[in-house]
Amino acid sequence: MRVLFIAIFVLGLALLGMIVYSHGLQRDKLELTQSRDALTQQLSHRDQLIAELNQQIQTREQAEVALREALSQANGLVWKREQLFQRSRNDDPLVKTWADSALPAAVSQLHQRPAFSSATDYLHWLSASQRLPDTRQSSTK
């Protein structure tokens, strides 16, 4: 009888161990399922971002092509105008002489300006170079 009691006790312990082990497996399965779901959600979010980035790339490539075409057209217009200018310059000796002559000193000075490191420097240069007469002084002397 004692052996039977020990055998039942051992079987009960084994059954209890199996139940605890089964609950552990179920908990692990639940954790793995949650982890899998989180990873699946991250992957779908990543795929959505990749699709959006691909769309942006296509849009930018199309815009780049349009800009390159516009630049090509603008370069063509510049070339045509330059050719027209050269032809008109070469056709009329008076225009050629005028175009080859130097600019007057007053016009040349309009193109000269020092390099400025700040807006204040520019304002000082501007106010120093073009001083207006003081209107408060009497004009009768």
Secondary structure, 3 states (H helix, E strand, C coil): CHHHHHHHHHHHHHHHHHHHHHHHHHHHHHHHHHHHHHHHHHHHHHHHHHHHHHHHHHHHHHHHHHHHHHHHHHHHHHHHHHHHHHHHHHHCHHHHHHHHCCCCHHHHHHCCCCCCCCHHHHHHHHHHHCCCCCCCCCCCC
